[in-house]
Amino acid sequence: MRILITNDDGINAPGLGVLHAIATEIAGPEGEVWTVAPAFEQSGVGHCINYTRPTMISQFGERRFACEGSPADCVLAALGQVLRDTPPDLVLSGVNRGNNAAENTLYSGTIGAAIEAALQGTRAIALSQFYGPGNRTLDDPFEAAVVHGAKVVQGLWDSDLWGGDDYQLFYNVNFPPVAADKVKGMQACAQGTRPGVNYSVVPGESPSGRQFLWIKGGAQDVPSAEGTDAKANLDGYISVTPMRADLTDHATLDALKAQWT
């Protein structure tokens, strides 16, 4: 198996090393793991692409490339150039430092890479490690992902649940903020929403008097509804959420059709 890995925390991020180990186990001794990751941190860029300027790509080592662009740019660079003649069987994105559950999903560059891979017709899984009191002070805060990551990825790869209609399915996996031996299992979940949790701005002033704004995230320890991702994670479960890039609200669409016919 040939696996492409990327992330949004940058090519030197520790979570990418965790993902490389997971991918190496899945690919097996005869497989290949290729890295095309952002040269610099790209957290919060979503599905952004460098549409109006060129993207520089540099080789850092065997099967290891850095791209001066977003995670989606990295996927495009890999599929269109680095692995153009030998495309990957699977794209893995992560392991993100922090959760990409609930509303975070919409901002995440980790998810953006998986979206782009799916749009290009390649199977993709995004993986993120929730941070919290139960793992923040561990020697390795990624411990839950390290121990359970390969099993989750292998299980999804082996499943028949890879729909490929107009918008191909991809998966969003979040590991709970606990030690590996405290993980209670896996739950199939919908994307949740955390009540009252939104991004905001904090104004600041430089020594020269210029005005700046810092983007601030909301509280991450707020659970979402039962059966959704952030709730499962805070309860100690790995959440697995099937997703597509189709943003249509189909229930409302059906209601409009009924109203207008």
C-alpha positions, 0 to 999 in steps of 0.5 A, spaced: 500 500 500 502 507 498 500 512 503 500 519 503 501 523 509 500 531 511 498 535 516 496 542 518 501 543 524 507 543 519 512 538 517 516 538 523 510 537 528 510 531 533 503 529 530 506 528 523 511 523 526 505 519 530 502 519 523 508 516 520 508 511 525 501 509 524 502 509 516 508 505 516 504 500 520 498 500 515 502 500 509 506 494 511 514 492 509 512 492 502 508 499 502 511 506 501 509 512 506 510 519 502 510 525 506 508 532 503 506 537 509 506 544 509 513 548 510 510 552 516 504 551 521 497 552 517 492 551 522 485 554 521 486 555 514 480 550 512 480 548 505 484 554 502 488 553 496 494 558 493 490 559 487 493 566 486 500 565 487 505 559 486 507 554 491 514 552 492 516 545 494 522 542 497 525 535 498 527 534 505 529 527 504 527 520 501 519 520 500 519 527 504 517 534 501 515 540 504 510 545 501 509 552 502 502 552 502 496 549 505 494 542 507 490 542 501 495 545 497 500 539 499 495 534 497 494 537 490 502 537 490 502 530 491 497 528 487 499 532 481 507 532 481 510 528 487 506 522 486 503 523 479 505 517 476 504 512 482 498 515 486 497 513 493 491 508 495 490 512 502 491 519 504 492 520 512 492 527 515 494 529 522 495 527 527 493 534 529 495 537 536 488 539 538 481 536 537 477 537 530 470 536 533 464 540 532 465 547 530 473 546 529 471 541 523 469 547 519 476 551 520 481 545 520 486 545 515 487 537 517 480 536 515 481 541 508 487 536 506 482 530 507 476 534 503 481 535 497 483 528 497 476 526 497 475 531 491 480 528 487 477 521 488 482 518 493 480 515 500 482 520 506 482 520 513 483 526 518 486 524 525 486 529 531 488 528 538 484 532 543 488 535 549 485 536 556 487 535 563 487 527 562 493 527 557 496 534 557 501 532 562 503 526 559 510 524 557 506 523 550 500 527 549 499 523 543 499 517 547 491 515 545 493 516 538 499 512 538 496 506 541 489 506 537 491 509 531 493 504 526 487 499 529 482 505 527 485 506 520 485 499 518 478 498 520 476 504 516 480 501 510 477 494 511 470 497 511 466 497 505 463 504 507 467 508 502 461 511 498 464 514 491 458 518 488 459 526 486 462 527 493 466 521 495 466 520 503 472 521 508 472 520 515 474 525 521 477 521 527 478 524 534 482 521 539 479 523 546 484 527 551 485 521 556 491 516 557 491 510 552 489 505 557 483 510 559 480 510 552 473 506 552 472 504 545 470 507 538 463 511 537 460 512 530 458 520 531 455 525 527 459 532 527 456 536 533 456 543 536 458 546 542 453 551 545 456 558 546 462 556 543 465 561 537 471 564 535 472 571 537 477 577 536 482 580 542 484 587 540 492 588 541 496 594 540 504 594 538 509 598 541 509 602 535 501 604 536 499 599 531 492 596 532 492 588 531 487 583 532 488 576 535 483 570 533 481 566 540 478 560 540 472 558 545 472 553 550 474 546 548 471 542 554 464 544 553 460 537 550 456 537 544 449 533 544 449 525 545 451 521 539 456 527 537 463 527 536 465 532 542 461 529 547 464 522 545 471 524 546 470 528 553 467 521 555 473 517 553 471 515 546 474 515 539 469 519 535 469 516 527 465 521 523 463 520 516 463 526 512 462 529 505 464 536 502 456 537 500 454 542 504 447 542 501 441 542 507 437 536 504 432 536 509 430 544 507 431 542 500 426 537 500 421 542 504 423 547 498 421 543 493 415 541 496 413 548 497 414 550 490 411 544 487 
